[in-house]
Amino acid sequence: MLTLDKLREFGADVDEGLMRCMNKEDFYLGLVNRILGDKRLDQLGQQIEAKDFSAAFETAHALKGVFSNLSLTPLTLPVIEITELLRSGTDTDYTALINEAKAQYSRLCSL
């Protein structure tokens, strides 16, 4: 079961996330639970692999918003970097960043 303590151990800024959720613990945890099972990181990897940078930017930007608003810092950091590279149209090897984001997402799902 997902708890605030587990999220803190994960590296989330729980206090900030709670503040954005009007300090309603159930609401915050409910939002975090809703992103478990989200397939957009896989979609992002596929879009980047296909060099569909426009679609990849849209996906990365959406993920950045979700992860940032929930203050899921370990997920937010690599996704912010991906988003900014895509924003500037950078054609580079995104493998390490995608792998880091997926690893952090997997950690979150295992809490």
N, C-alpha and C positions, 0 to 999 in steps of 0.2 A: 504494500500500500504506500502510495506517495505521501510524504510528509514534508513539512517545512524544514525539519532538521536534515532530511535526506537531500533536499534541494540545496541547502546551505553547504553540505558536504560536497555536492556536485560542483559548487562554485557559483551558484546563482546568487544574485543580490536580492534576496528574499524581501528585505525591508522595502526596497525600492519597488519591487513587483507588487507587494501588498499595498503600498501607497497608491499605485496606479489603479488598484482594484478597490479603492475606498476602504482599505484595511479589512476587507472581508476575506478571511482565510479560505472558506469553502469556495467562494467565487474564483479566487486566484488558483487554487488547486484544481478546480474544475476546468479552467482555461488551459492550464498546463497539461492536464490529462487529455484534453481534446486534441492536442497536437501529436500525441503518441499514435503512431500508426499512419501519420501523414507521409505521403510518398513524394513530396515535392523535392526533397534532396536527391532522390533517384532521378526524378524528372530533370532537375538542374544538371546533373552529371551527363545525362543523355543529350540535353540541348547543347551543352558545351562541346561534347564529343562530336556532335553533328555540325558544330560551328554556327549554330543558330544563336548568335550573340544577342540579338534583340530579344528573343523569347527568354533566353537565359537571364538577361538583365531583369526582365519583369519578374521572373520566378525568384531570383536572388533578392530583389528588392522587397518582394512580399514576405519572404522568409526573414529578412533582416528586420522588418517591421514587427512581425510576430515575436521573434526571439528577443528583440530589444524591449518591446513593451512588457514582456514577462520577465525581463532582466535575467535571462538565461545566458550569462556571460560566456561560458565555454563554447556555446553554440554561436553566439552573436559575433565573436571576434573573427573567426574564419569567414563567416558569411558577409560581414562588412567588407573584408578585404576583397572577396570575390566580387561583390557588388560594385565596388569602386573601380576595380580593374575592368569589369564589363562596361561600366558607365563611360570609361574612356576608350572603349573599343579595343582593348589590349588582347591580341591573339598570343597567348602564352600557354604554358603547361599548367593547368589548374589542378592537376592530379593531387598534389600534396594538400592543397586547401580543401578540395572536395573530400579527400580521405579523412582529414582532421575533422571536418564538420560531421561526416558520417560516424566517425568514432565517438565524438561527443554526443551525437544523437543516440547512438547505441547505448552509451553510458546512461543517458537520461532515461531511456526506455527500460533499462534494467533496474532502476531504483525501486 
